[in-house]
Amino acid sequence: MQSNEAVSVSAALTRLLHQAIARNGGWLPFDRFMAMALYAPGLGYYAHGSRKFGGMPQSGSDFVTAPELSPLFGRALARQVAQALRACESLDVWEFGAGSGALAEHLLDALTGLEGIPVRRYSIVDLSGSLRERQRERLKRFGDTAQWVSELPETLQGVVVGNEVLDAMPVQLLYFDGHHWHERGVVTHEGRLAWGDRPTELRPPVAAAFVPGTVTELHAQAQAFVATVADRMTRGAAFFIDYGFPETEYYHPQRHGGTLMCHRAHQADGDPLADVGLKDITAHVNFTGVALAAQNAGFSVLGYTSQAHFLLNCGMLDLLETRQGQGPVDVRATAAVQKLVHEHEMGELFKVIGLAKGCTPDFTANPMGFAQGDRTHRL
């Protein structure tokens, strides 16, 4: 049952969206709708104080992320980050969309501990004011090492990490009626939010035998973001972890319903127009588009693989064995690691792409996270 506060937030955001639709001539492109639904100040899903991240619905959370499942995720990732920091001669780490701060905490603990990296700055870029406050509380023991910035500087160096950040960037929606493509947006119909389509010159990036009724997404904002990071990076690397596919799989005609999905109370639904502001809205990542945008802006692709291969390459099982050897066997820790690497869980659904600029040739030729199972040739 929804609280009065939640109902009030959703109603206020709905009114704001109706006003935006009216100002835009009666039709709002979906990417603008998604941006408002997620980030409108004080009302969007990521802009108010509800709990987003947690292991179980009873906690009041909506979904679980890898860092919430196990600290070993961050410790394994830290090995790859440490290799990159050494190869790129930097002590700076950047995280985008840091969520609860769990990944930042685990990375900082591992880097300054076992990996022996005296991190100079761990800079977090997060659009959510409520999440920034939670992050500050969680990371206060790291003092001035943890910092928050509102935007990218004109130049940066170091290692960038982003776990489940690209999937939350607004997407454009396309609809194919069997003859013509339309851009799908949001309109007001009988006082409610509803779908509305307009003819468009936009097209999917591949030519395929799309069936009538196909709905799919374009990722202009995510690709522009990666290109901006690449353009401003003078020397460093970036690792993005998210669910998604290479282009040929993403736009396969059998995936005619697209990938847009909402998440709330650990359940998924496909209606972003209902209960706006009270649930997450995501789309899978087109990793081919990410790789091309990165390359065109100066990055080289270090590798692309499944989360399972990446974590195993970074020694996840060794970390688990070490942890289990320090006391009684922790069944929950083992189960969490299995969920992170099992192909029927997060291990295959999630992918990792690594990018770099200006680092040592030995590193770019041998990044540890992609030693086995690299799928760059499939991008």
C-alpha positions, 0 to 999 in steps of 0.5 A, spaced: 500 500 500 502 506 498 504 511 503 500 518 503 507 521 502 508 517 496 502 518 493 503 526 494 510 525 490 507 522 484 501 526 484 505 532 484 510 529 478 504 527 474 502 535 474 509 537 472 509 532 466 502 534 464 505 542 464 511 540 460 507 536 455 502 542 454 508 547 454 511 542 448 505 543 444 501 537 447 507 531 446 513 530 450 519 525 447 520 519 451 527 521 453 525 528 456 519 524 460 524 519 463 529 524 465 523 528 469 520 521 472 527 520 474 531 526 476 526 532 477 528 536 483 525 533 489 520 529 485 523 524 480 525 517 482 532 518 484 531 525 487 527 524 493 528 520 499 525 513 498 530 507 499 532 504 492 537 499 494 537 493 498 537 485 498 529 484 500 523 487 499 521 487 506 527 493 507 523 497 503 527 497 497 526 496 490 532 492 487 539 490 489 545 491 485 552 487 485 555 492 491 549 490 495 550 483 494 557 482 496 563 486 498 567 481 494 564 485 488 568 491 489 574 488 492 574 484 485 573 490 481 579 494 485 584 489 482 582 491 475 582 499 478 589 498 481 592 495 475 589 501 471 591 506 476 598 504 476 599 503 468 595 510 467 600 513 473 594 516 477 591 516 484 584 518 482 578 514 482 571 517 479 565 514 480 558 516 476 551 514 479 554 511 486 548 509 489 548 507 496 555 508 496 557 501 497 561 500 491 565 506 493 566 504 500 568 497 498 573 500 493 576 504 497 577 499 503 580 494 498 585 499 494 588 503 500 588 496 504 590 489 500 592 493 493 596 498 497 594 504 492 594 511 496 588 514 493 588 521 492 581 523 490 575 518 490 570 523 486 563 521 486 558 525 480 551 523 482 545 527 480 541 525 486 541 530 492 538 525 497 543 519 495 549 524 496 547 525 503 547 517 504 553 517 501 557 522 505 554 519 511 557 512 509 564 514 506 565 519 512 571 515 515 575 516 509 575 524 510 577 528 504 579 522 500 571 522 498 569 528 494 562 530 491 562 534 484 556 536 480 559 535 473 565 533 470 571 538 469 574 540 463 580 535 463 580 529 468 585 523 469 585 516 473 580 511 473 572 512 472 567 506 474 560 506 473 556 500 475 548 500 473 549 508 471 548 507 463 541 503 463 538 509 467 540 514 462 534 517 458 532 513 452 529 515 445 523 510 444 522 508 436 515 504 434 515 501 427 508 500 424 510 495 419 511 501 414 514 507 417 518 509 424 515 513 429 518 516 435 514 514 441 512 520 446 507 522 452 501 526 451 495 528 455 489 523 454 483 524 458 487 527 464 492 521 464 498 520 461 498 516 455 503 514 449 503 518 443 507 517 436 510 522 431 513 520 424 521 521 425 527 520 421 530 516 427 532 509 425 535 503 429 543 503 427 542 496 424 538 494 418 534 488 420 527 485 418 523 488 424 516 486 425 510 490 425 509 493 432 516 493 434 518 498 439 526 499 441 530 504 444 536 509 442 541 511 447 544 518 444 545 520 451 549 514 454 553 515 448 554 522 448 556 521 456 561 516 454 564 520 448 564 526 453 568 522 458 573 520 453 574 527 450 576 530 457 580 524 459 587 526 458 590 519 461 586 513 464 581 508 464 574 507 464 570 501 466 562 500 465 558 494 468 551 494 466 546 489 463 545 489 455 547 486 449 552 488 442 548 491 437 546 485 433 543 482 439 540 488 441 536 490 435 534 482 433 527 482 430 525 477 435 526 482 441 520 486 438 518 489 445 524 493 446 528 492 453 524 498 457 523 496 464 521 499 471 523 496 477 519 497 484 519 493 490 523 487 487 518 486 481 518 489 474 513 491 470 513 495 463 509 501 464 513 507 465 507 512 465 504 509 471 506 511 478 511 516 476 516 518 481 515 511 485 519 506 481 526 506 477 525 506 469 531 503 465 533 500 458 538 495 457 545 498 454 547 497 447 554 496 448 556 497 440 554 504 441 558 505 447 564 502 444 563 506 437 562 513 441 568 511 446 573 510 440 570 516 436 572 520 442 579 518 443 578 511 447 581 504 445 577 498 447 580 494 453 575 489 452 568 487 453 566 480 457 560 478 461 560 480 469 562 472 470 568 472 466 570 479 469 570 477 476 573 471 475 579 474 472 579 479 477 580 473 482 573 473 485 573 465 487 580 467 491 577 472 495 571 468 497 576 462 499 580 467 503 574 470 506 571 463 508 578 461 511 578 466 516 572 463 520 566 459 519 563 458 512 559 463 510 553 460 506 550 467 504 557 470 502 557 463 497 550 464 495 551 472 493 558 470 489 554 465 485 549 470 484 554 474 481 557 469 477 552 464 475 550 465 468 542 464 469 543 470 474 547 476 474 553 473 471 551 473 463 546 478 463 551 483 466 557 485 461 563 489 462 566 494 457 573 497 459 576 503 455 583 507 456 587 512 453 594 514 454 596 508 459 602 503 458 602 498 452 602 492 457 596 494 460 592 496 454 594 489 451 593 485 458 588 488 462 586 482 467 579 483 467 578 481 460 584 475 460 579 470 459 572 470 455 573 477 451 568 478 446 570 485 443 570 481 436 562 481 437 561 488 438 
